[in-house]
Amino acid sequence: MSWFECKVTYEKEIAESGKVQKVHEYYLVDALTFTEAEERMSGEMENRGPFRLDSVKKVNYSETFFNNGQLFYKAKVGFIQLDEKNGVEKKKYTYMLVQANDFRDALEELEKQMKTTLADWTVASIAETQLVDAFRYEAPEAKPAEAQ
């Protein structure tokens, strides 16, 4: 599976003021293709009234760590590798997504998840994203065989 970031525009009631306002929100969808991502995002949004799917773009997260946090953080992690030709250490960077309540929780969750990694690694950066939610793929339930 791949991750796709979807930008959606729709009208939403703002809790503090009670006013209806047009909002732009970003969601993450687990899908195989752009078409599937668009279809799944449309399914998630259909109960919220009229909406517009503004963009769908593929994002490269090598790992995703979900929990009950309210925010999503993009972590840039560098893995230290030895270039055997030159005998020099190089860093290969990859991106990971961490769900957490704040920056400190994101760093702690990332460190906890990376404890089992045998490779040497460092955190180059962690930044809060604009993601509102992530929709992971769930296999459809098997239908029971009909009685003969």
C-alpha positions as CSV (number, residue, x, y, z in Angstrom):
1,M,0.0,0.0,0.0
2,S,0.9,3.6,-0.5
3,W,-0.1,6.8,1.3
4,F,-1.9,9.6,-0.5
5,E,-2.5,13.1,0.9
6,C,-5.8,14.5,-0.1
7,K,-6.8,18.2,0.2
8,V,-10.6,18.6,0.7
9,T,-12.7,21.8,0.7
10,Y,-16.2,21.8,2.3
11,E,-18.4,23.9,4.6
12,K,-18.1,23.1,8.3
13,E,-19.7,24.6,11.4
14,I,-17.1,26.2,13.6
15,A,-17.7,25.0,17.2
16,E,-16.6,28.3,18.9
17,S,-18.8,30.7,16.8
18,G,-21.5,28.4,15.4
19,K,-20.9,29.9,12.0
20,V,-20.6,27.8,8.9
21,Q,-17.3,28.4,7.1
22,K,-15.5,27.0,4.1
23,V,-12.5,25.0,5.3
24,H,-9.6,23.3,3.6
25,E,-8.4,20.1,5.3
26,Y,-5.8,17.5,4.6
27,Y,-6.3,13.8,5.1
28,L,-4.1,10.7,4.6
29,V,-5.5,7.7,2.7
30,D,-4.0,4.3,2.4
31,A,-4.5,3.1,-1.2
32,L,-2.9,1.3,-4.2
33,T,-3.6,4.0,-6.8
34,F,-4.6,7.6,-7.2
35,T,-8.0,6.5,-8.4
36,E,-8.5,4.3,-5.3
37,A,-7.4,7.1,-3.0
38,E,-9.9,9.5,-4.6
39,E,-12.7,6.9,-4.3
40,R,-11.9,6.1,-0.7
41,M,-11.6,9.8,0.2
42,S,-15.0,10.5,-1.4
43,G,-16.5,7.7,0.6
44,E,-15.1,9.2,3.8
45,M,-16.5,12.6,3.0
46,E,-19.9,11.8,1.6
47,N,-21.7,12.1,5.0
48,R,-20.3,15.7,5.5
49,G,-22.3,17.2,2.7
50,P,-21.0,18.8,-0.5
51,F,-17.3,18.8,-0.8
52,R,-14.5,19.3,-3.4
53,L,-11.5,17.1,-3.6
54,D,-8.9,19.6,-4.5
55,S,-5.8,17.5,-4.8
56,V,-4.4,14.0,-4.3
57,K,-0.7,13.5,-4.0
58,K,1.4,10.5,-3.2
59,V,3.6,10.9,-0.1
60,N,6.5,8.7,0.9
61,Y,6.4,7.6,4.5
62,S,8.6,4.6,5.1
63,E,6.9,4.0,8.4
64,T,3.7,5.2,10.1
65,F,3.1,5.1,13.8
66,F,-0.5,5.6,14.9
67,N,-1.9,6.0,18.4
68,N,-4.6,8.1,20.0
69,G,-2.8,11.4,19.5
70,Q,-4.6,14.5,18.1
71,L,-1.8,15.6,15.7
72,F,0.4,14.2,13.0
73,Y,4.1,14.8,12.8
74,K,6.5,14.2,9.9
75,A,9.9,13.0,11.1
76,K,13.0,13.0,8.9
77,V,15.2,10.2,10.1
78,G,18.8,9.6,8.9
79,F,20.2,6.1,8.8
80,I,24.0,6.0,8.9
81,Q,25.5,3.7,6.3
82,L,29.1,2.9,5.4
83,D,30.1,3.5,1.8
84,E,32.5,0.6,1.4
85,K,34.1,2.0,-1.7
86,N,35.3,5.2,0.0
87,G,35.2,4.0,3.6
88,V,33.0,7.0,4.5
89,E,29.8,7.1,6.6
90,K,26.8,8.5,4.8
91,K,23.3,9.3,5.9
92,K,20.3,8.1,4.0
93,Y,17.2,10.0,4.9
94,T,13.6,8.7,5.1
95,Y,10.3,10.1,6.3
96,M,8.1,8.7,9.0
97,L,4.7,9.8,10.2
98,V,4.0,9.8,13.9
99,Q,0.6,10.5,15.6
100,A,1.0,12.3,18.9
101,N,-0.4,15.0,21.1
102,D,2.6,17.3,21.0
103,F,6.2,17.5,19.8
104,R,7.6,15.8,22.9
105,D,5.1,12.9,22.5
106,A,6.1,12.5,18.8
107,L,9.8,12.3,19.6
108,E,9.2,9.8,22.5
109,E,6.9,7.6,20.2
110,L,9.5,7.7,17.4
111,E,12.3,6.7,19.8
112,K,10.1,3.9,21.3
113,Q,9.3,2.5,17.9
114,M,12.9,2.7,16.7
115,K,14.4,0.8,19.7
116,T,14.3,-2.5,17.8
117,T,16.1,-1.1,14.8
118,L,19.6,-2.5,14.4
119,A,20.9,0.3,12.2
120,D,22.4,3.5,13.6
121,W,20.0,6.4,13.1
122,T,19.4,10.0,14.0
123,V,16.4,12.4,14.0
124,A,17.1,15.2,11.6
125,S,13.7,17.0,12.1
126,I,10.2,16.6,13.3
127,A,7.5,19.0,12.1
128,E,3.7,19.1,12.7
129,T,1.7,18.5,9.6
130,Q,-1.7,19.9,8.5
131,L,-3.2,16.4,8.5
132,V,-6.6,16.1,10.2
133,D,-7.0,12.3,10.0
134,A,-5.6,9.2,8.4
135,F,-7.8,6.5,6.8
136,R,-6.0,3.1,6.8
137,Y,-7.1,0.3,4.6
138,E,-9.5,-2.1,6.2
139,A,-10.3,-5.4,4.5
140,P,-14.0,-5.9,3.9
141,E,-15.6,-8.4,6.2
142,A,-16.2,-11.9,4.8
143,K,-19.8,-12.6,4.0
144,P,-21.2,-15.7,5.6
145,A,-22.1,-18.5,3.2
146,E,-25.9,-18.6,2.5
147,A,-27.8,-21.6,3.8
148,Q,-28.6,-24.0,1.1
